[in-house]
Amino acid sequence: MEFVDLKSQYAALKDKISERMQRVLDHGQYIMGSEVKELEDKLAAYTGAKHCITVASGTEALLIALMAIDLKPGDEVITTPFTFAATAEMISLLGGVPVFVDIEADTCNIDASLIKAKITPRTRAIMPVSLYGQVADMDAINTIATRHGLAVIEDAAQSFGASYKGRKSCNLSTIGCTSFFPSKPLGCYGDGGALFTDDDALAQASREIRIHGQSARYTHTRVGVGGRMDTLQCAVVLAKLERFPWELQRRQQIAIRYHELLAGLGVDTLEVRADRDCVWAQYTVFVEQRDQLQAMMKEFGIPTAVHYPVPLHHQPAYARYGNSDECPESVLAASRVVSLPMSADLSSTQQDTVIDALARSLPRHRSTT
């Protein structure tokens, strides 16, 4: 069984993907070809954002967003330690200081009620992460940011397609950033990403930064990076966009069925707030004795993953930014979370197999298996 079944997805989309990629091979514009703007227009329309700028990866999107707001060395960015390293990595790379705020125990998203206490005169931005496919409490975060004159950059690498109070992830703040890494709900066949904004000046800065700071060919108006998303990857995402609404619906159905099946096992599942939904980039549960459970699941042929086993303030590269005793909910979650197979093409039979293996792997059932 595949943890993320890209093979079945490709089989369903093979003709469309081949057709889209062949067009690029025929016109030969592998960098900034017409598919780049076509994808940007369609993604902007999907999210409702005024501007979409495709970039080389989700990580690059975060970097460019921080450069666009002119983050300077010593500036602080409030974020969560319970995320992939790229979130804090890009802040640090620019000389900024990630300031960690703990998560909500039941959603694993940043706890907006704890943000205000971390704001200092050096705070420049807030970077919430929409973890596992569910958006954080963006209205509360935006209210705090507005009051203190801060930018908000949504790290939406896992939540493209999700909704919050009727609005789409990536169009909920100053800048939204997402990833098209192959395993994401909407992925390409390599690296890719995008950032979204309604701010004309930030959009222009982002477009220039992604092409080495050029406002025109060989006119470098700012320091930039080589951050373009190549045309072939844009072609792949364009082909997948047609199936994307169906895939999101399927993910919701599979998640609901997981909830129902797990309720009988007494396994704690991720809470989804009533005012938002989740695209289930990962279907994550909370378990005890995780290492043993994963080992048994592997024996049963079921792949699992942990997102993420060590919070950032306990990582060697980022420990200097926080006290190891801080963010206890993040530490606890890091010791308990485990993600189960999730793809739009996951069948009910496969799902039953996953649940059966999980039931036999739970601590209280091991002695009887």
N, C-alpha and C positions, 0 to 999 in steps of 0.2 A: 504494500500500500504506500502511496506517495503522501508525504506530509502536505505538500501543495501540488496538486495534480495539474501541472502545466501541459502534460502530454495529451490529456483528453481535451483540454481547451484548444490546443493547437489543432487537433484532429477536426474539431468542429469549425475552426476558422481558417483551415489550411488554404482554401481557395482564395479567400479575401486577403489573407496576409501575403500570399504569393503574388496576387495581382497588384497589391499596393507596393510591395518591394520591387516588383518588376518595373513599375513606372519609374522608380528612382534609378534603377539600373539603366533604363533606357535614356532618361534625360541627363544622367551623370552629375547632377548637382548634389553631391553628397554632404556638403556643408551649406546650411542656410538655403536649401532648396524650397520650392513652393509649399511642400508639405509642412514645413515649419510654421509658416503663417497660418496655413489652413488649420493645423492642430491648435495653435494659440487662439484663433478665433472661436473654434468649437468649444475649447475648454473654458474660455471666458464666458461664453453664452451659457454653458452648463452651470457654472458656479454663480453667475450673475455679476462677476467682477468686471470692472471696466477694462482692466489690462491683464493679460497673461503673457509671461515671458518664459519660454522653455529654456532649460539649462541642462548641463551635463549630468547632473545627479541631484538627489535630494539634499545631499551634503553641500553641494555647490549652491543650491538655492538658499540655504541658511547663510552661507558665507556672503553671497551677493546681497542678500537682504540686510545683513549687518553692515556691510560696506556702504550700501545705499543710504542708511540712516547715519552714516559717518561715525560709526563706533570708534572711539579713540582708546589708546592704552590707559588702563586704570578705570575706564567706565565699567559699571556693574550691570549685569543682566540677570534678572531673577528668573529662575527656571527650576525644574524638578531633577532630583538625582536618579529617579527611577525611569530611565530612558536609555536609548542607545548612545554611545559615546559621542556621536557626531554633534549632538545638541550642545554640549559643553565644549567640544573640541573646536568648533568654529569661533566661539566666543574667545577662547584662550589663544587661538591662532592669531587673532587680531590684537592681542594684548589686553583684552577685556577680562573681567573677573566674573565667573559664574557664581551666583549666590543661590544656594539651594533651599527650596521650600518643600516641606513634606507633602505627601499625597493623601487623598481620601482613601480610606481602607477598602471601600467597596467598589470604587471605580478605577483606582490606581492612577487617576489624574491629579494634577496639582490642586491642592486645597486653597481655593481663592481666599478663604477667610484668614489665612496665615501670611498673605503677601504683604499687606500694609506694614506689618512689623519689621519687614526686611528692607524697606525703602530707606535710602540714605541720600544725601546730596549728590553722591556719585552715581546713583541709579540712572540708567539711560533707557532701559527697555525691559519688558517682561516677555518671556518666551515660554508659553504653555505648550505642552505636548499632548496631542490628541491620541492617547495611547490605545492600542488594540482596536482602533477604528471608531472610538467614541470621543466626541469633542468635549473639552473641559468647559467649565462654566464661564463662557466668554463674556456675557453681559456684565457679570460681577468684575471680571478682570479688566474689561474696557472701562468700566466706571472708575476703578481705582487709577488706571493709567491716565485717563482724562484729567482727573483731579490733580495729578502730580506731573502732568505734561510729559508722559512717557509714551514711547512707541510700543506696540504689541505685535509680536511676530509669532504667528501660529505655526508650530512645527506639526504639520499635518501629513507627515510621511506615511502614516498608516490609515488616514481617515478620508481620503478623497472619495466623494460620493455621500458622505454622512451629512445629516441635517441637524441643525440646532435652532429650535423655535421657528421652524419653517425656512431657515436660511442655510445655505450650503457651506460646509467646511471649506476653507481657503478663501472665503469672502466674509470673514467675521471680524477682521481686525485691520491694523495698519497694513500688514503684509501677511499673506498666507504662503507657506512653502510645502510642496509635496514631492514625493518620490515615485518614479516609475520603475524601480527595481523589479526584476521579474516576478518575485513572490508577492508583490503588493496587489491589492484588489484590482487596480488597473496598472498593469506592468508592461514593460517593453522586453526586448531580448538582449539586454545589456544594461548599461546605466542610463538614466535619464531623470529629469525632474522638471519642476516648474514653480514659478512664484506668481502671486496674484496681488493686485492692489487697485484701489480706486484713485490713488494719488498720482497725478500726471508726472510730477517731478520725480517721484520715486521710481515710476515705471521707466522714465527716460534714463535715470541714473543706472537702473538695473540693466537695461539694454546695452548701454555703453560699457558697463563693467564687464559683462559677459564676453565682450569682444575686445579685450585688452584696453578698455577705457576709451574706445574710439567713438567720437561723434560723427566722423566721416572717415573714409579710408585714409589711413596714415595721419589722422588728426587725433591725437591722444589728449583728451581734455581732463582725464582723471586716471588714477591708477586702477588697473583692472586685472582680469584673469582670462584664461582661455576656457570659457565656461559654456560653450554652445552645446546644445543637444543635436546630434547628427541627424540628417534627413531620414536615413533608414530606420532609426529608432522611432522617429515621429510617424513614419508610415505604419509601423507595427501598432502603435497606440491608436492611430486612426482606424485601423481595421478592427481593433478590439472594442472601440467605442460603441459600435453598433450593437454588440452583444452585452455591453456593460449593464444597462438597466435590468436585463434578465438575470445576469449574474448576481447583482445586488439583491434582487428578490429571492433568488435561490439561497444566498447566504443567510438571509433573514429566516427563511423556512428551516434551514439546517440548524441554525442557532436555537430556534424555538424548540425544535425536536430534541436537540442536545439538552436544553433546560429541562424538558419533561422527563427524559430518560435519567438524567442525573439526580433529579429531585428524589427519586426512589432510593438512591444510593447515599443520600445525605451529604453530597459533595457541594461545597460552596462555589457559586458561580459569580461571574462579574455582574455587578448591578448596572443597569442602563436607566438613566434618569428619564422621567416621564416627558420632559420637554425636548428630548433629543432621541436620535437612534444611533445605531452602531453598524458599521459595514463589516465587522468581524474580520479584520486583517489577520488576527489570530483568535481562535476560540480558546480562552484561557480560564482555567479553574484553579482553585486553591486546595492543596493537599498537604498531608503530613508525610514525613519520611520519603521525600521526593526521589532521592537517588535510588532507593530500593524499588520504588514504584516504577520509575523509568526503566530500570534494568529488567524488571519483569515484563513490562509492556514490550520491550524490545524482543524478549524471548517469544512473545506471542505474535511478533511480526508487525507491531504497531509503532510507527515513528512518533516521537514527541519532541518538544523543544522548550527551552526556557528563555523567556524574554522578560526580565534580565536577571542573571544570577547574582550579580554584585552591583549595588547602587554606586553611582559615580563618586560620591564622597568617600567611599571605601576603596576606590581604584587608585593605584599608585600615582597615576598621572594627575589626578584631580583631588587627592586627599588634602592638599594644602589649601584648598578653597573652603573647607568645611570641617567642623568638629565631628569626629566619628560617632559621637553620642547623639548627634542631631538626626532628625528625620527617622524616628523609630518605625513609622508605618512603612516607609520605603524598605527598611532593613527586613522587616517581617515579611512583606510581600515578596521580596527577592528570594527568601528562603522557602516560599510555599507555592509560587505560581508555576504552572506547567501548561503548555499549549497542546491541544489535540489537533489531529488532521482537520483541515478546513479548506474546502474549495467548492466552487459552484457546482462542480461535477461529482461531488461526493454522493454516492448512492445510499439509499436507506439500508441496504444490506451491509455496506461498508461501515456505516455509522453504527449499526447494531454490533458489528465485530469489534469496533473501537470500545463501545460501552461494556461489552462482555469482558474484554481484556482488562479494562480499567477496574471493573467490579472485582475481578479475581486478583488484581494487583494492589487493592487497597489494604492497608495494614490489618484491619480487622478480619479480612477474608483470607489472608495468606496461609494461615495455619490449616485451612480446609481445602486448599488447592493442591 
